[in-house]
Amino acid sequence: DESLFEALTLFCGLGIFNVVNFERLLKANSAQKVVLEILSYHASASKDEVAIIERKEIPSAEDLNILSYDFADHTLDRDQTVLATVRMFMDLDLVNKFRIDHQTLIRWSITVRKNYRDVMYHNWRHGFNVAQMMFAMLTSGQMANQFSDLETLALLVGSLCHDIDHRGTTNQFQALSNSPLANLYSTSFMEYHHFNHFQTISNVDGNNIFKSMSETDYKALMDLIKQVILATDLAMYFRQKLTFKNLAEEESTNWGEPDNKALLRSMMITGCDLSAITKPWEVQRMVAEKIASEFFNQGDIERDKYGKPPLKMMDRSKRDELPKIQMEFIDNVCMELYESLEKANPLFRPLLDGCLSNRRNWMNQAERRTSFADISSANVTLTHSSISTRMQAGRLQNQPEEDTVES
C-alpha cells in the first residue's frame, strides 16, 4: 500500500508539473503571436505606402542605371529604390516564372526596406546596393545563364535581405556583449538572424511572394537563400577562398558541377557585399567613411563599456590611418577575390579594375597623409544632385584621384 501511494503521489506530481509547463507553453505561444502581430502592423508596408508605389511607373533598367557595375544609389530616392527592386525581379523574368503577384512584390520590397535599421552603413541602402550588384552580375555579367531560375531567385532575394535588421555591430561584438543572438546561435550569429528575420517577414500576411511555389521548390529555395546569406560571413569566405582560387585558375573547371556552382554563388555574393571597394572613387571614399564611422561606434562601446581595446579599424584614435587600413583591406581580402572572380568570368573585369584603381587612390591619400576629417569634408560635396548630374554626364568613372571633386 505504501508503495502504491508513493507511486500515485509521484504520478500526481508529474501530472501537475506537466500541466504547469503546458500552461507556460501556451502563454509563450500567445506572446509570440502578439509579437508577430505587432511586427505585421508596424514593420510591414501599409496600404498607403503600397498605393504610392503602385501609382508610379517603373523605369527601365537603363534609366535606373542598375545594369552598370558603377551604379551609385545616391541617384535614387527611397521610393525609386523600391521601383528598382521590382524592376530587377521583372527583368530577370522571376515575376512570370514564379507567378509573383505585383502588389505583393511591392509590399514585400517595402517591408524589407523597413526592416533594415537606420544604422550608419549596414542599412537598406547597403542591402539594395548588394542586390543591384548581383543583378548586374546576372545580366551584364551574363551569369543568369549559369544558374537555374530557383538559384537566380535565391541570389537576388538573398542579396537584398542579407543584412536585414543589422545592428551596426559584428559577430565578434555579439559574443563580447553576450547578446541574445550569440546565445541563440552557435556561429555566424548575425547571418543566421538575417535569414530567420527574412523568413519571418516573408510569412506575414500579404508579404509572401513565394506562395505560388510548390512545397518542394519552396524548401529548396529556402535552403539556397540560407546558403547565400550565410556566405556573407567573411569567416566562410576565408575558409573557401583558396579552393575557389584554384578552381578559377583551372580552365577545365566545370562550373555546372553542384559543389562548384555552390562555391561560385558564395563568391559572387561576397563580391557583391564588398563591391563598394570597386566603385568610382567619389562613391568609394564616401562609403569608406560610413563604414569607418560605424566601426568606430562599436570600438567606442568595446573600450568604454567592456574595457576591451578595439581593433585598429575600429579604434577612433586611429581614424587618420583610414587610407592605410583601406589598402590593407584591399590587399588582404578584396584583391584575391576579384582576381578569382575575373578568372571565373572575364566579364567581371570592371570590378577588378575598380578595386585596383581605388587602391591607387588610397595610396595617394596615405602618401599625402590625408586626415579622416579631410576625407569627411570632401564627401560633404557629394550631394544627391552632384552625383546624379555627373552620372548622367557619364563622367563618374574610376579616374585618378586628382581628377575628382575635392573639398
C-alpha angles and dihedrals in degrees: 000000000000090000092050092048091049091050091048091050091050091048092050091047092052090047092053090045092052092047091052092048091047090053090050090051091051090051091048091051090049091049090051091051090051090051090050090049090051090048091049092052103039104028100039127081116271123229090251093053091050092046092054091056093042091058092056125087114243108237121224121263088249093054090048091046090223093137090068126093086213094059115146115202092207087081090069130064122220096272091046090056088059091048089050090051091054089047091055091054090047098048092048085053090236092132091061099036094051097030093237113184111238096225092045090052091052092047092047092048093051090046091053089050092051092050094060109093122236096251125144099262116351093068136116092288090059092048091049093048091052090050091049092052090049088050090051091050091050094047112024089028090047092225093136085078089060096055138057121249089256092052091048091052091048092050093051096043093042091050093050094047101033095110101026113154091010111172097208092254134100134246088256090057091052089057093044093050093041089231121186088253091058089052093045098052132037097216142000088030098181096041093053089048092051091052095046092046090050089053092048096054092041090058094052113111111276095014101082106113089169098059095109093057124102118251091250094051092045092053091047090049093052090051090051094047090049090053091049095050095043089051089066088073101101089213087069091048092055090051092052106032097091092051090049092047091053092048092048091052092052110085093201094058112134105219090186091069107106098238093044091047092050090051091049090053090051093050092046093055090047089050089051093046092054096036095113085081089064097049127107110289097254091054094042092052093051094046092048090056091051093049091047092050091052091048092048090054090055091046091053091054093046092052100038101037104028102026092234120140105236125234115267093256089054097042110105091200088065096049093119088064090068094113091053092045090052091051090051090049091052093047097044102037118008109039097060091045095054092041089056093044090052091051090050091048121009089202086075090066094109089064092055091045090052091050092050092047093051092049088057090048093050089048089054089051091049092050090050090047089232110192126228088246090056092050091050091047092052090050092056088074092059098090125163092259096047094052092042092051093048092046091052090049089053093235101114097100136137092277126163111280093250092067097055133089113288129197 
